[in-house]
Amino acid sequence: MSPFSIALRQLRAELEMAQGEFASRIGLRQPYVSALECGKKMPKDGGIVRRIVGVLSLSPEQEAALWRAFQVSRQFDLPPPGAPAAAYSFFAQISEALPTLSSADFKSLSAHLVSVSSERGLTLDAGMSIESHAQKETPM
């Protein structure tokens, strides 16, 4: 499941709403909310997040968590235009290996990326931390 799916399901649970009631309140169909929560669908843009925030009067913490989850869950077109040729091979390898990687593998890769980035004076977005999402991902 995506971090957005996890955050959406967790938010609905915090609000103690059934899926149908949640969908009705934010103006969506229940099957679509189900698909969002299961990770089968992803909002195309932030419109649904804005609607959820506006209609449900979320706390600043709930709003920030939902936006962070949305940002890290969106599809990325990698490598970006202008990337060196080696980046294409790297992302092809990642794409091929992705289905076989464990949570521990992702944590290790993430730690290495943080280390390399800090050596170059860059700070990675804390909202994209592997640990912040891995702990919450429990099947329902």
C-alpha positions as CSV (number, residue, x, y, z in Angstrom):
1,M,0.0,0.0,0.0
2,S,1.1,3.6,-0.6
3,P,1.7,6.0,2.3
4,F,-1.3,7.9,1.1
5,S,-3.5,4.8,1.3
6,I,-2.2,4.2,4.9
7,A,-2.7,7.8,5.9
8,L,-6.2,8.0,4.4
9,R,-7.3,4.8,6.2
10,Q,-5.7,5.9,9.5
11,L,-7.5,9.3,9.2
12,R,-10.9,7.7,8.6
13,A,-10.3,5.5,11.6
14,E,-9.3,8.5,13.8
15,L,-12.5,10.2,12.7
16,E,-14.5,7.0,13.5
17,M,-16.3,7.1,10.2
18,A,-17.5,4.2,8.1
19,Q,-16.1,4.2,4.6
20,G,-19.5,5.1,3.1
21,E,-20.0,8.0,5.5
22,F,-16.5,9.3,4.8
23,A,-17.0,9.1,1.1
24,S,-20.4,10.9,1.3
25,R,-18.9,13.7,3.4
26,I,-16.1,14.4,1.0
27,G,-18.3,14.0,-2.1
28,L,-16.8,10.8,-3.5
29,R,-18.3,7.3,-4.2
30,Q,-17.5,4.6,-1.6
31,P,-15.9,2.3,-4.2
32,Y,-13.4,5.1,-5.1
33,V,-12.5,5.7,-1.4
34,S,-12.0,1.9,-1.1
35,A,-9.7,1.9,-4.1
36,L,-7.7,4.8,-2.6
37,E,-7.4,3.1,0.8
38,C,-6.3,-0.2,-0.9
39,G,-3.7,1.6,-3.0
40,K,-5.4,0.6,-6.3
41,K,-6.0,4.2,-7.2
42,M,-4.2,7.5,-6.4
43,P,-5.6,11.0,-6.8
44,K,-4.3,12.7,-9.9
45,D,-3.6,15.9,-8.1
46,G,-4.1,17.5,-4.7
47,G,-7.8,18.4,-5.2
48,I,-9.1,15.5,-3.2
49,V,-6.6,16.2,-0.4
50,R,-7.8,19.9,-0.4
51,R,-11.4,18.7,-0.3
52,I,-10.8,16.3,2.6
53,V,-8.9,19.0,4.6
54,G,-11.7,21.6,3.9
55,V,-14.7,19.4,4.5
56,L,-13.5,17.5,7.6
57,S,-11.8,20.4,9.4
58,L,-8.6,18.4,10.1
59,S,-6.1,19.4,12.7
60,P,-2.9,21.0,11.4
61,E,-1.1,17.7,12.3
62,Q,-3.6,15.6,10.4
63,E,-3.5,17.9,7.4
64,A,0.3,17.9,7.3
65,A,0.5,14.1,7.6
66,L,-2.1,13.7,4.7
67,W,-0.2,16.1,2.5
68,R,3.2,14.4,3.2
69,A,1.7,11.0,2.4
70,F,0.2,12.4,-0.8
71,Q,3.6,13.9,-1.9
72,V,5.6,10.7,-1.4
73,S,2.9,8.5,-2.9
74,R,2.6,10.2,-6.3
75,Q,4.1,8.7,-9.4
76,F,7.5,9.9,-10.4
77,D,8.9,9.9,-13.9
78,L,12.4,8.8,-13.4
79,P,15.0,9.6,-14.4
80,P,14.2,13.3,-14.9
81,P,14.9,15.0,-18.2
82,G,18.6,15.9,-18.5
83,A,19.8,13.1,-16.2
84,P,23.1,11.4,-17.1
85,A,23.0,8.1,-19.1
86,A,24.0,6.1,-16.0
87,A,20.8,7.2,-14.3
88,Y,18.8,5.3,-16.9
89,S,20.6,2.1,-16.1
90,F,20.3,2.7,-12.4
91,F,16.5,3.2,-12.6
92,A,16.1,0.2,-14.9
93,Q,17.9,-1.9,-12.3
94,I,15.8,-0.5,-9.5
95,S,12.6,-1.2,-11.5
96,E,13.7,-4.8,-12.1
97,A,14.7,-5.4,-8.4
98,L,11.8,-3.6,-6.8
99,P,9.4,-6.5,-6.5
100,T,12.0,-8.6,-4.6
101,L,13.2,-5.9,-2.1
102,S,12.3,-6.2,1.6
103,S,11.6,-3.4,4.0
104,A,15.1,-3.9,5.4
105,D,16.5,-3.5,1.9
106,F,14.6,-0.2,1.4
107,K,15.9,1.1,4.8
108,S,19.5,0.2,3.8
109,L,19.2,1.9,0.4
110,S,17.5,4.9,2.1
111,A,20.3,5.2,4.7
112,H,22.9,5.1,1.9
113,L,21.1,7.8,0.0
114,V,20.9,10.0,3.1
115,S,24.6,9.5,3.7
116,V,25.6,10.3,0.1
117,S,23.3,13.4,0.1
118,S,24.7,14.8,3.3
119,E,28.2,14.4,2.0
120,R,27.2,16.7,-0.8
121,G,25.5,19.2,1.6
122,L,22.0,18.1,0.7
123,T,19.2,17.4,3.1
124,L,16.5,14.9,2.1
125,D,12.9,15.6,2.9
126,A,12.1,14.0,6.3
127,G,8.5,13.4,5.2
128,M,9.9,10.8,2.8
129,S,11.6,8.7,5.5
130,I,11.1,5.0,5.0
131,E,10.7,4.5,8.7
132,S,7.8,6.8,9.1
133,H,5.8,4.7,6.6
134,A,7.0,1.2,7.3
135,Q,5.7,1.2,10.9
136,K,2.2,2.1,10.0
137,E,1.7,-0.3,7.2
138,T,-0.5,-3.0,8.6
139,P,-3.1,-5.0,6.5
140,M,-6.7,-4.6,7.4
